[in-house]
Amino acid sequence: MAVDSSSRSVAKAAGDDVARGRSRGTGHTSPSPRGRRRSAGTHWYAWSMVAPVVIVIGVIIGYPLVRGIYLSLTDANERNVERSIGVNHLPATYEFVGLDNYTAAITGDKFLATLGWTLVWTVACVSITFTLGLGLANMLNRRIAGRGVYRMMLILPWAVPGFVSVFAWRFLYNEKNGLLNKILAGGGLDAVPWLNDPTWAKFSVIAVNVWLGVPFMMVALLGGLQSIPGELYEAAEMDGASAWQRFRHITMPGLRSVSTTVVLLSTIWTFNMFPVIFLLTRGGPGEATQILVTQAYKFSFEISPRDFAQSSTWGVLILILLMVFAAIYQRVLRKQGEVW
């Protein structure tokens, strides 16, 4: 009884303190203008360091984003935008059309077909990259001879500039003089039209993107594996757990925070992987390997007249799709108890 009365007294005293704090304006209320001025005066150095970054991001990212959203609501193309022809300056004559561009894009067959292949391309690349990266990370996490050499060799595709790697693969895929077809010819097999057949072209671009993405996935997952305490594996092994049980109940839960992050990043990067598609096939043969981002580029630079409004519309739709995916992904993780 004495303990209960003491607890009630402490709770009452705490409640009175909170009430007095709120009455003085020191509870959860917003800081006063004087407090904000004092904070700005105290942290002026931090604000001065952050300000250039905020300005640069606003100029490089913010303005193009706002401009793209605005153009997507117009009928802008190269014939009605502001331009100069010799000494003559022609003002912009494009008009505001509202959501007509979005309606035309979403209801059109081209957008849906391109979106379908983009989803297949993204899911295939991310799943294969994650599987290979996890397998290699598990191998390199063990004590094997020459582990440092293997790590360096597996990181090389990530160290080489992407466009150099893509051009090298384009040479390998050459139907007449490529190394791959020469190897097949040496085995008595017919040459494969790697980049000239729609099915083989899709396989080829996925293979190149996986080759480029595995090093990042491997390094990230290897870091996650090395953060898992070895005592957990020792205890599980002493309890008679098999290798698969240790992998399922220790490795995968231990990698959850890392794997969720790298899968999200890899999905966003792959969904917008312009260099591999553009430099390897330019969306061909025909439109077989065209993804959303390369099609948006095509609207602005490869058709006549160049359709800036439609290109901006596709860009905004890509942004919306990725934002929806990230929101759903984060919600699923929260339901599973993962907080980030």
MIDO-847647 format. One record per residue: residue in three letters; y, x negated, z negated of N, C-alpha, C in turn. Coordinates in steps of 0.1 Angstrom, whole numbers, plus 5000, padded with zeros to 4 digits. Each point is the difference from the previous one (the first is absolute). Layout:
N
ALAYXZYXZYXZ...
//
This chain:
340
MET498849925000501250085000501349915000ALA499949894992501249915000500249945014VAL498949975007500249945013500650105010ASP499550134999500550105009501550024997SER500450014988501450024997500949895004SER499449884999500849885004500150005015SER498950045008500150005014501050105005ARG500150124993500950105004501549954997SER500149934989501449944997500449905011VAL499149925004500349905011500450075013ALA499150105003500350075013501350074999LYS500350074988501350074999501249905001ALA499849884994501149905000500249955015ALA498949985007500149965014500750115008GLY499650124998500750115007501450014997ASP500449984987501450004997500849895007ASP499349885001500749895006500250035015VAL499050065007500150035014501150105002ALA500150104991501050105001501449944998ARG500149914990501349944998500449915012GLY499049935006500349925012500450085011ARG499450125003500550095010501450054998SER500250034987501450064997501049895003ARG499749884998500949895003500149965015GLY499050065007500049965015499249885002THR499149964991499249885002498650035003GLY499650125003498650045003499749965014HIS499550105008499649985014501150045009THR501250014995501250045009500349885009SER500750035011500549895009501049924994PRO500149875003501149914994501450055004SER500949974991501450045003500649905010PRO501150045006500749915010500349874994ARG500450004987500349874993498749914999GLY498950074998498749924999499749955014ARG500250085010499749955014500949885003ARG501350014996500949885003499549884993ARG499650024987499549894992498849935007SER499050095004498849955007500349935013ALA501050055008500449935012500649874997GLY500849994989500749884997499049894995THR498950054993499049914995499149955011HIS499650095009499049965010500649985014TRP501349965000500749985013499349905009TYR499449894993499349905008498850055007ALA499250084993498850065006500450095012TRP501150084998500450095011500549925012SER500749894997500549925011498949935008MET498949974993498849945007499350115008VAL499950124995499350115007500850055012ALA501350014999500950065010499749955014PRO499949875003499849955013498750065006VAL499050004992498750055005500150155003VAL500650074992500250155002500850025013ILE501049925002500850015012499249975013VAL499349894999499249965012498950105003ILE499350054990499050115002500750125006GLY501150044995500750115005500449995015VAL500449885004500449985013498849995010ILE499049924995498849975009499150125001ILE499850074989499050114999500750145000GLY501050014991500650134998500750065012TYR500949925007500750055011499150035012PRO499149915004499150045011499250134997LEU499650024987499250124996500950125002VAL501250004995500950125001500350025015ARG500249895007500450025014498850065008GLY498849954997498850065007499850144997ILE500250044987499850154997501150085007TYR501249955001501050075007499750015015LEU499649895007499650015014498850095002SER499150024991498950085002500450155000LEU501250034996500550145000500950025012THR500049915010500850015012499249995012ASP500650005012499349985013500449875006ALA500249904992500549875005499049935008ASN500549955012499249915008501049905007GLU499549915008500849895005501150055010ARG499950135004501050055009501250074993ASN499850044988501150074993500549934987VAL499549884997500549934988501349925004GLU500749964991501249925002499649865007ARG500749975011499649875007501249965008SER499849875005501149945008499349965013ILE500750045011499549965014501249925006GLY499849875000501149925005501250004990VAL501250045006501150014991500250154995ASN499150095005500250144996499150024987HIS500650074991499450044988499750155000LEU498750044999499750145000499650054986PRO500750104996499750054986498650085000ALA499550024988498750074998500250145003THR499050065007500150145003498750084995TYR499249934992498850074995500450114990GLU499150104998500350114992499050024989PHE500450074989499250034989499050115004VAL498749984998499050105004499150044988GLY500349964988499350044988498649945000LEU499050094997498649964999499250015012ASP500750025012499350025012499149885004ASN500449884997499249885003498850004992TYR500150044987498850004992499050115004THR500550115004499150115005499349965012ALA500749935010499449965012499049894998ALA500349914990499049894997498750054994ILE500250094989498850044993499250095008THR500550095008499350095008499449945013GLY500449885003499649935013498649944998ASP499349995011498749945000500049854997LYS501149935005500149864999500149954986PHE500850074992500149964986498750024992LEU499350115002498850034993498949905004ALA499949975013499049915005500349864995THR501249965000500449864995499850004985LEU500350104993499850014985498549984997GLY499250075008498549994997499549865001TRP500449935011499549865002500649914989THR501350034996500649924990499350014987LEU499550124996499350024988498649935001VAL499350015011498849935002500249854999TRP501049955007500349864999500349954986THR500850084993500349964986498850004991VAL499350115000498850014991499049895003ALA499749985013499049905004500549864995CYS501249965003500549874996500049984985VAL500550094993500249994985498649994994SER499150095004498650004994499249885003ILE500149955012499349885004500649884993THR501349995000500749894994499749994985PHE500050124993499850004986498549964997THR499150055008498649964997499749855002LEU500549955011499849865003500849914990GLY501250044996500849934990499350004987LEU499550114996499350014987498749915000GLY499350005011498849925001500349855000LEU501049965007500449865000500649964986ALA500750094994500649964987498949984990ASN498950095000498949984991499349875003MET499849965012499449875003500849884995LEU501350015002500949894996500249994985ASN499750114993500250004986498949934993ARG498949965007498949934994500249855001ARG499249934993500149855000499149965012ILE500649975011499249955012500749875005ALA499249925006500549875005500950035012GLY501249935000500950015010500850135000ARG500250064988500750134999501449995004GLY500749894997501449985004500149995015VAL499149945007500049995014499950145007TYR499050074994499850145005501250094999ARG500749994988501250074998501149975010MET500249875002501049965009499750055014MET498849995005499650055013500250155002LEU499650074989500150155001501550054999ILE500949914995501450044999500749975013LEU499549915008500749965012500550115009PRO499250115003500550115008501350064994TRP500149994987501250064994501249905001ALA499749875000501049905001500649995014VAL499250025010500549995014500950125003PRO501149985007500950115004499250115008GLY500350124997499250115006500050005015PHE501149985006500150015015499249885006VAL499949894993499249895005498550045000SER499650064989498650044999499750115010VAL500950095003499750115009499949945014PHE500949915004499949945013498749925002ALA499649934989498749935001498850095002TRP500050124993499050095002500150075014ARG501250015005500150065014499449915010PHE500149874998499349905009498550014998LEU499550014988498650014998499450135006TYR500850115001499550125005500250015016ASN500649905006500150005014498750035007GLU500050105009498750045006499449895009LYS500849925007499549905009499949874994ASN501049954993500049874995499949984985GLY499850124993500050004985498749934995LEU500149944988498949934994498850104997LEU500450124995499050094996499150045012ASN500650035011499250035012499249895005LYS500549884999499349885004498749984991ILE500150034987498949994992498950115004LEU500550125003499150105004499349965013ALA500849945010499449965012499049894998GLY500249914991499049904997498750064995GLY500150124994498850064995499450105010GLY500550005012499550095011500550144998LEU501150034993500650134999501250025008ASP500350135004501150035008501349984992ALA501149985007501349984994500450144994VAL500750004989500550124994501550025002PRO500450115005501550025002500750034987TRP500249904992500550024986501350085000LEU500949975008501350065000500350105011ASN499050025009500250095011499250134999ASP499250014991499250124997500550064987PRO500350145000500650064988499249984988THR498650015001499249994988500049854995TRP499849915009500049864996501449954995ALA501050065006501449964996500250044986LYS499550124996500250044986499249924990PHE498849965004499249914992500749864999SER500649965011500649865000501250004991VAL500950105000501250004992499650014985ILE499050084997499650014986499449874995ALA499349935009499449874996501149904997VAL501049995008501149914998500850034987ASN500350134998500750034988499249974987VAL498750025001499249974988500049854998TRP499949925011500049864998501349954994LEU501150075003501349964994500250054986GLY499350114996500250064987499149964990VAL498849945003499049974990500649894990PRO500749905005500549904990500850054989PHE501050095003500850064990499150084990MET499150085005499150084991499249914992MET499549905006499149904992500749944989VAL501249955003500849934989500450094989ALA500450125003500450104990498850034991LEU498950045007498850044992499449884992LEU500149885006499549884992500849984988GLY501350025000500949994988499550114990GLY499750125005499650104991498649974993LEU499149945008498749964995500249904989GLN500949905002500149894990500750054987SER500650125001500650054987499050084992ILE498850035005499050074992499349914991PRO500050024987499349914990498649985004GLY499549874999498749975003499050054989GLU500550024988499250054989499450145003LEU500750085008499450135004498849995008TYR500049905010498849985008498849954991GLU500449904991498949944992499450114991ALA500850094994499550104991499150105008ALA500550045012499250095009498749945004GLU500049875003498849935004499050004989MET500549974988499150004988499450134997ASP500750115004499550144998499150045011GLY499749915009499150045011500650065012ALA501350005002500650075011499849915013SER499750075011499749945012501349955007ALA499949935011501249955007500950125005TRP499350105005500750125005500750074989GLN499350014988500650074989501249934995ARG499949864999501249934996501250015010PHE499650005013501150025010500650144999ARG499250104998500550144999500850034988HIS499549954988500650044987501049904995ILE500049885005501049904995500949965011THR499549955011500949955011500950105006MET499550125004500850105006501150064991PRO499650044987501050044991501149894997GLY499549884999501049894997500949975012LEU499650045012500849985012500950125003ARG499950114993500650125004501549995002SER500749934990501549995001500449915012VAL499249905003500349925012499650075013SER498950055000499550075013500850115004THR500550084990500850125004501349955006THR500649894995501349955006499849955014VAL498949915002499849945013499650105010VAL499350104996499650115010501250075004LEU500950044991501350065004500849925009LEU500249874997500849915008499349985014SER498749985000499349985013500150125008THR500050124995500150135007501350015007ILE501149974992501350015006500249895011TRP499649884997500149895011499250045012THR498850044999499250035011500550125008PHE500550104993500550125007501249965009ASN500849904996501149955007499849875007MET498749965003499749875005500449995015PHE501349985003500549995013499549885008PRO500149884994499749875008498650005006VAL499050044993498649995005499850095012ILE500450124999499950105011500849965012PHE501349974997500949975011499749875008LEU499749904992499849875007498649995006LEU499050074995498749995005499750105012THR500450124998499750105011501250085005ARG501249994993501250085003499650155000GLY499150044992499650144999499050045010GLY499649915009499050035011498649984996PRO499150025010500250045013500550155000GLY500950035008500650145000500850014987GLU499650104992500550024986498949994990ALA498949945003498850004991500349944986THR500849894999500249944988501450014994GLN500750105006501450024995500050074987ILE500749944990500250064987501450054999LEU500350064989501350074999501249915001VAL499949884994501249915000500249945014THR498949975007500249955014500550105009GLN499650134998500550115009501550024997ALA500449994988501450014996500849895007TYR499549885000500649895008500150035015LYS498950065005500050035014501150095004PHE500250104992501150105003501349935001SER500349904992501349945000500249895010PHE498949935005500149885008499250005013GLU499050095002499249985011500050125010ILE500650114996500150115010501450025005SER500250075010501350025006500350155002PRO501150054995500949944991499549984986ARG500449894994499649984986500450114991ASP499050054992500250124992500249964985PHE501249974996500249964987499850114989ALA500250125004499850114991498550024997GLN499250005010498650014998499449894992SER500549875003499549894993500350014985SER501350044997500450014986499250114993THR499750115008499250114994498649954996TRP499449925009498649954996500149904988GLY501149925000500249914988500150084987VAL500850115000500150084988498750064996LEU499350055010498750064997499049904994ILE500049885005499249894994500449984986LEU501349994997500449994986499650114991ILE500150125005499550124992498549994998LEU499249975010498649994998499649904990LEU500649885000499749904990500550034986MET501150074999500550054987499050104994VAL499650095009499050114995498749934996PHE499549905008498849934996500249934987ALA501149934998500249934987500150094988ALA500750125002500150094989498650064996ILE499250035010498650064998499249894993TYR500149885005499249894995500349974985GLN501350004997500449984987499650114991ARG500050135005499650114991498549994998VAL499249965010498549994997499849894990LEU500749895001499849894990500450054986ARG501050084998500450054987498950094995LYS499450085008498950094995498849924996GLN499949885006498849914996500449914988GLY501250024995500449924989500649875003GLU500349975013500649885004501550015000VAL500849924993501450024999500649875006TRP501050025010500749885006501350055005
//
